């Protein structure tokens, strides 16, 4: 049952599509890390992190693993930012 919203209000979006680069930036900023700090923790050059965040180069498996370790998250969080488990369950 859908709840009726008060007049003048709109329902919030339940999800937002972000790119792989945006997901890296969001997780990094959420942890209050600079690109230089993330570079030091991950062993990936800061220029490469910048290029990933701006979607100029692909993340790749090895970089995804290194960034995920440094950001203390699962690589899938970075690689599949738009994946919605609810949509996946509808197909099964």
N, C-alpha and C positions, 0 to 999 in steps of 0.2 A: 504494500500500500504506500503510495507516494504522499508525502506530507505537503500540504498546501503552504506556500510561502506567503508572507505578508505582502501587501500591495507595495509595489516599487522595488521589490527585491528580486534578484535573479539567482538561480542555483549556481553554485561554484562548479567549475570543471573538475571532474574526478581525476583527470590525469593531463599531463602536458607532454607533448613529444619533444624530446631533446636528442641532439646528436651524441655520438660517442665522445667527441671532444668536449661538448658541454657537460656531459656527465663526469668526465675527469675533473674539469674545472669546479663543478659544483661540489663534488666530494672533497677536493683539495681545499676549497674555500670554507666549507663546513668545518673542516678540521683546523682552520686558521693557519694554513701553511702557505708560504710563498712558493712560486715556481722554483726558486733557488733551493729552498728547504726540501722540497719534494725531490729535486734533482740529487741532492746530497743523500737522502734516504733511499732512493731507488737506484742510483747509479746511472740514471738516464740524464744526458745533458739538458740543461735548462732550455736551450734553443729547440731541442726536440720536443720537450714538454709543451712549449709554446706552440709549435707547429701542430701537435696533436690536438691541443685545445682549440685551435683555429681551423681544425679539419683540413690542414694542408698536407698532412701525411697520415697514413693509416696507423692505427694503434698496433696491430699485430699481436700474435699470441705471446711471445716472450716479453714484450713491453707491457702487455696487459697484466701478466703475472707479476712482473717487477713492481709496477705501480700499485697493484692490488695488495701486495705484501707491505709496501710502504704506507699505503692508505688504510691498512687493516680492514679490507673488505674482500668480498668474493669477486674474482675477475668478471663474472657474469654481470655484476652491477655496472661495470664500466663498458663491457662489450655489447650488452643487450639492454640499453636504457629504456627502450620503449616496450619491452616485453611485458605483457599483462597476463598473469597466471589465470585470471578469470576467463579471458578470451580463449586461452589454451584449453581449459577444462570443457568449454562448450563444444569443441571439436571432438573430443574423446568420446 
